[in-house]
Amino acid sequence: MGWASGPSSQNPGDRVIFARQPRRLASTRIERSPPVSHALRDVPYMGVIFVVAEASKLGFENGHPDWCNLGQGQPEVGEMAGAPERIHSVELLPEDHAYGPLGGTPELCAAVAQHYNRLYRQGKSPYGPENVSIAQGGRLALSRTMAALAPINVGYQLPDYTAYEDMLELHMARTSAYPVRTSEAEGFRLTAERYERAVIDAGLSSFVVSNPCNPTGAVISGDELQRFVSISREQNCTLLLDEFYSHFIYSKNADGSWGPGDRPVSAAASIDDVENDPVLLFDGLTKNHRYPGWRMGWVVGPSKMIDTIGRVASAMDGGPSRIAQRAALAALKAEVADQETDAVREVFAAKRNLMVESLSAMGVRFASEPASTFYVWGCLDGLPEPLNDSMTFFRRALEHKVMTVPGTFFDINPGKRRSGRSPYEQWMRFSFGPPMDNLAMGLERLTAMVAAAR
Ligand SMILES: Cc1ncc(COP(=O)(O)O)c(C=O)c1O
């Protein structure tokens, strides 16, 4: 099955076993118990799920006050300085008991279109409700779209969001997945030049990329983002731009310090023709509005594509909950959304600075200065052995009740078609999603752990 075998590093009785030699990509280094039936395929273990499973064995539970989840993929969800009060209730109406429209209620589609027009398309042709499809979460919006792809070549960047691995793999009978590895020298940022070269050389008809990027925090913006849109139009390559972290933007002040960026970043501002530019934008309430549990995601793009994606939903999921959509209307009211996004950049910029300072002091280095998301992608090669290996660092940090995510999980490998060592064995994703006090506690513990190893 391509699973790793060999001596386990610890807990030989556990279901998840790590081989020290030979080293392989993360997804092939996890051994599971034999399947009950061969009817099920080997579903890849997403990094964050693995991290939580391992931490749970040591007593972790969500919200446990003594654990610091610096592996977490969600922003803090409670009341936050400067943010509007959290939405606590939603009315249930008689029509909520019935199925709703597959692509979302007309009211929410209109509110999402209006949100984009207000933020990014002043003085430009507007998006309408027909340009929006709502799904129960961002992953479902992406999955529906990938399920709608024709038999084509699809590009993706490395490293990128772990969930793309299985989404791409599921459709490999029809589509071919083509990786573009970003370079450390370029801060792991996909450049327009690399994008164009890949589209032409590999004959790509679509490309999926998170921007801002999970895990690296790299962000493509301004003229370069405009270039991506132009290349997509010129080459007729449908760009699937995952903008789930578009409000978490930080920028450098004149004195060299870092603070909140002044505005969210979206390719919506660079689209010429909302009906013909082949760009699909993905976002939702999960990160930017801090409601991951509501499962509200959407895709925005040309109405013909939106219509096709909506049809996929009829077999896949049956459309989103009207109840969650009614709650989403309250979160997207202009004054609520704007106050939230301003607060998010302000509060998270302070947490970003604390994390960057603490990790730098420990000896973690970065390919570029973290400019977005709530993740820091750091290299451990300056840490004392054995903490300079991300899997060992991860295990040791768990002993201190701190969770992190080893970089190899982001070396996504649809269909396990690539073998060999991952270049991210010394890279780690650290999350500053948790509230400041919990974050500070986690960083103090990591500092002490590294200091003890020197
Ligand atoms: C890059 C990226 N896109 C999309 C999502 C989708 O989130 P959800 O399905 O929870 O709405 C996530 C969540 O971790 C993400 O990191």
The ligand as a MOL file (V3000), in Angstrom:
LIG
                    3D

  0  0  0     0  0            999 V3000
M  V30 BEGIN CTAB
M  V30 COUNTS 16 16 0 0 0
M  V30 BEGIN ATOM
M  V30 1 C -7.0110 27.6170 2.4380 0
M  V30 2 C -8.3400 27.1920 2.9790 0
M  V30 3 N -9.3890 27.2120 2.1710 0
M  V30 4 C -10.5950 26.8390 2.5610 0
M  V30 5 C -10.8170 26.4130 3.8450 0
M  V30 6 C -12.2250 25.9960 4.1010 0
M  V30 7 O -12.7480 25.9960 5.2690 0
M  V30 8 P -14.1760 25.3920 5.6600 0
M  V30 9 O -14.4890 24.2100 4.8090 0
M  V30 10 O -13.9470 25.0390 7.0720 0
M  V30 11 O -15.1610 26.4980 5.4260 0
M  V30 12 C -9.7460 26.3530 4.7560 0
M  V30 13 C -9.9070 25.8350 6.1420 0
M  V30 14 O -8.9920 25.4430 6.8110 0
M  V30 15 C -8.4700 26.7600 4.3030 0
M  V30 16 O -7.4020 26.7420 5.1060 0
M  V30 END ATOM
M  V30 BEGIN BOND
M  V30 1 1 1 2
M  V30 2 1 2 3
M  V30 3 2 2 15
M  V30 4 2 3 4
M  V30 5 1 4 5
M  V30 6 1 5 6
M  V30 7 2 5 12
M  V30 8 1 6 7
M  V30 9 1 7 8
M  V30 10 2 8 9
M  V30 11 1 8 10
M  V30 12 1 8 11
M  V30 13 1 12 13
M  V30 14 1 12 15
M  V30 15 2 13 14
M  V30 16 1 15 16
M  V30 END BOND
M  V30 END CTAB
M  END
